[in-house]
Amino acid sequence: MPQNKDIKSIIRHVAQVIVDELKLEDITADTFNPDMDLVDELGIDSMDLATIALVLQDEYKVTIDEDDYPKLKTIRLIAEYIEDKITVKH
C-alpha cells in the first residue's frame, strides 16, 4: 500500500497508475491535470476504468464499488473516493 495517504500523494499515485496502465506517452504523474475528465478528454472506456480500479483496490486495500465508476471521472474524484474509503477503514 502506498505510504502517504494525504490527498496530494493519492492524486499523484492515481495519476501514475493511469499513466502506467494505459501506457500513456507525453504525460507524467506530475504533469497530469487531476481535474481532466478521463472519459471525455482522455477517452478512457469502462474496461480501462475497471483495470485502474482493480489496481487501486489492491494497492490501497479498499473496495471500489462498480456502481460508483460513473462518478469517478477525474483523478481528483478517484483520489477523494479512495481517501474517504481509507478514512472509514481506520
Contacts in CASP RR format, 6 or more apart in sequence:
PFRMAT RR
TARGET T0000
AUTHOR 0000-0000-0000
METHOD contacts of the structure
MODEL  1
MPQNKDIKSIIRHVAQVIVDELKLEDITADTFNPDMDLVDELGIDSMDLA
TIALVLQDEYKVTIDEDDYPKLKTIRLIAEYIEDKITVKH
1 59 0 8 1.000
1 60 0 8 1.000
1 61 0 8 1.000
2 9 0 8 1.000
2 10 0 8 1.000
2 13 0 8 1.000
2 59 0 8 1.000
2 60 0 8 1.000
4 10 0 8 1.000
5 83 0 8 1.000
5 86 0 8 1.000
7 79 0 8 1.000
7 80 0 8 1.000
7 83 0 8 1.000
10 79 0 8 1.000
10 82 0 8 1.000
10 83 0 8 1.000
11 34 0 8 1.000
11 75 0 8 1.000
11 76 0 8 1.000
11 79 0 8 1.000
12 29 0 8 1.000
12 30 0 8 1.000
13 29 0 8 1.000
13 59 0 8 1.000
14 52 0 8 1.000
14 56 0 8 1.000
14 75 0 8 1.000
14 78 0 8 1.000
14 79 0 8 1.000
14 82 0 8 1.000
15 28 0 8 1.000
15 29 0 8 1.000
15 30 0 8 1.000
15 32 0 8 1.000
15 34 0 8 1.000
15 75 0 8 1.000
16 29 0 8 1.000
17 52 0 8 1.000
17 55 0 8 1.000
17 56 0 8 1.000
17 59 0 8 1.000
18 24 0 8 1.000
18 32 0 8 1.000
18 38 0 8 1.000
18 44 0 8 1.000
18 52 0 8 1.000
18 75 0 8 1.000
19 27 0 8 1.000
19 28 0 8 1.000
19 29 0 8 1.000
19 32 0 8 1.000
21 48 0 8 1.000
21 51 0 8 1.000
21 52 0 8 1.000
21 55 0 8 1.000
22 44 0 8 1.000
22 48 0 8 1.000
22 52 0 8 1.000
32 75 0 8 1.000
33 75 0 8 1.000
34 74 0 8 1.000
34 75 0 8 1.000
34 76 0 8 1.000
34 79 0 8 1.000
35 74 0 8 1.000
35 75 0 8 1.000
35 76 0 8 1.000
36 42 0 8 1.000
36 74 0 8 1.000
36 75 0 8 1.000
37 73 0 8 1.000
37 74 0 8 1.000
38 44 0 8 1.000
38 49 0 8 1.000
38 72 0 8 1.000
38 73 0 8 1.000
38 74 0 8 1.000
38 75 0 8 1.000
39 45 0 8 1.000
39 49 0 8 1.000
39 73 0 8 1.000
40 73 0 8 1.000
44 52 0 8 1.000
46 69 0 8 1.000
49 69 0 8 1.000
49 72 0 8 1.000
50 66 0 8 1.000
50 69 0 8 1.000
52 78 0 8 1.000
53 64 0 8 1.000
53 69 0 8 1.000
53 72 0 8 1.000
56 62 0 8 1.000
56 64 0 8 1.000
56 78 0 8 1.000
56 82 0 8 1.000
57 63 0 8 1.000
57 64 0 8 1.000
60 82 0 8 1.000
60 85 0 8 1.000
60 86 0 8 1.000
61 89 0 8 1.000
62 82 0 8 1.000
62 85 0 8 1.000
62 86 0 8 1.000
62 89 0 8 1.000
63 85 0 8 1.000
64 72 0 8 1.000
64 81 0 8 1.000
64 82 0 8 1.000
64 85 0 8 1.000
68 81 0 8 1.000
71 77 0 8 1.000
71 81 0 8 1.000
72 78 0 8 1.000
72 81 0 8 1.000
END
